[in-house]
């Protein structure tokens, strides 16, 4: 007897077929008597790959992959997006389980439920879905607490998939301290309209140049808003808080405007070397689309830099979330 659709699953009564699917792919849930219960997603994949034929009901006609996808979409709004991720991973020989609420567990090759621990957790999105950095940070912390990597699979308008790996960026301090505290700027500095300071030629200018802050203009040094606020010990806004945090870790921090971000960071402590991080401040719970995130992540990948999104957490702590393009 061919497998058949029953409610929102597919029943495989034949013990031989059930055993083959269970042992070579870890498909389905075992039933008493040697049978197997497949999800509509598993069945749709097996039909499309030519490994299974399924009937509409116990006594009904054979069902096509299109009809089975239609049943799945009728059962769950994001079924098609989940199916694309499931099929993509299975096509590459990766054991993926789940599919409820746009989430999957990913097991190492040769492993599965009862035979090993899942190494990754996948959450599925559409390109126009809104997320928040705070929400992604909390999800990342939960999965890291379970010993898993968080992956986000984003389905675009062409129904192609892009995968992103997320992790908390616990930045260590630079071995090179680039500034000896906050120097006295003296009384001859000039405020720059719309923000910043102009430091005249002299000992203070030379000291600040050695700290890798400011930009030379004629015989003076022009400081940005964030640089001026940091050196004066002023509270400032969120960007200033991120700048201060990075500077206090001993990094060299410069504007990231040319990359479309707030800062570029030299973790080596030297501006003579390659900057290796881009940092962009995002309001913790503000909504942002994957389209916007993708632009920054792709650019950072093309210029060989890590992309960190900064947010201000509890007690004004600066948290960093690294998101990078990946291929599971």
Secondary structure, DSSP 4 states (H G I P E B T S, - for coil): --EEEETTEEEE--HHHHHHHHHTT--SEE-TTS-EEEEHHHHHHHHHTTS--EESSTTSPBPPHHHHHHHHHHH-TTHHHHHHHHHHHHHTT-EEEE-GGGEEEEE-TT--TTTS-EEEEEEEEETT-EE-HHHHHHHHHHHHHTT-EEEEEEE-TTS-EEEEEEEE--PPPPSS----S-----S--EEPTTS-EEEPSSHHHHHHHHTT-SEEETTEEEE-HHHHHHHHT----HHHHHHHHHHHTT-EEEE-GGGTSSEEEETTS-TTS---EEEEE--TT--EEHHHHHHHHHHHHHTT-EEEEEEE-GGG-EEEEEEEEE--
